[in-house]
Amino acid sequence: MERPRPERLRMTAIDPSLVSLFTVAGKTVLVTGGSRGIGFAVAKGFVRAGARVYICSRSAEACEAAAKELSQYGECHALAANLGSAEECRSLADRLAERESRLDVLVNNAGAIWAEKLEEYPESGWDKVFNLNVKGPFFLVKSLLPLLKAAASHENPARVITVGSIDGLHVPSHETYAYSSSKAAVHQLSKHLADQLAPSSITVNVIAPGMFHSKMLKGTLEERGEEAMLAPVPLKRFANDTDMAGTAIFLASPAGSYITGAVLPVDGGTATTL
């Protein structure tokens, strides 16, 4: 006997008010370290979502090439900068202010890593990592405050989103002492800034990625292999472009307007199911 077929689902229109919960169209966004890796993925997401995006990186050539590639999806501009010093952060802010009167979203993604045996770990490596990963985000926020405040309102705050790491939440097995320490530091710094900037209607949050196919991960992946790398990851895959861009867009959208001081792991459960 033939089973009765289930009634075909009726297509219904999506409520526009729900779609608008996650819109970032028309926002002005700056993504540091935007020429590759997580920064490129986040920048691409914002460009495709209708934002006007600026990306920066140390290499002017790489920055221009990335901006040209992203421009096929929407509006993207390049501003080269090495954000390891307060002076460079001020310079970037000044150049952006020449083009824009407000900044809706700052994504602090530029970062560095240094791996070395404890007995051989150099001061230069430590300083390079902390200068870019901690000092840079602090002085860039400081330098961009006028533009962020100009974009901020009580119901629609300006947003600062910093890319941290799950290595700032747990102890990594590899010898990247400055990196894990700097990420823990920038997590705490972001919470401190969230408290201080809330009266100015500026939210500050952290995305803490797990393993993402990037230049930083390449050496370890080649050494250990994909299966071994994914063994401790409950969801058994690497973070991808959609994971990074989607989380950043959520935090920058109306849906994320009441979230501040949060550290959001995007790691497939690695650091949160220990």
Protein Blocks (a to p, Z undefined) as FASTA:
>chain_A
ZZddddddddddddfklmmmmgcghiacddehklgcjllmmmmmmmmnopacddddfblk
lmmmmmmmmmmnmccddddddfkbfklmmmmmmmmmmmpcbdfbdcdfbccdddddfklo
cfklmmmmmmmmmmmmmmmmmmmmmmmmmmpcfklccdddddddfklmbccfbdcfklmm
mmmmmmmmmmmmmmmmmmnopacddddddddddfklmmmmmmnopklmmmmpmnlpacdf
klmmmmmmmmmmmklmmgghiacddehhmmmmZZ
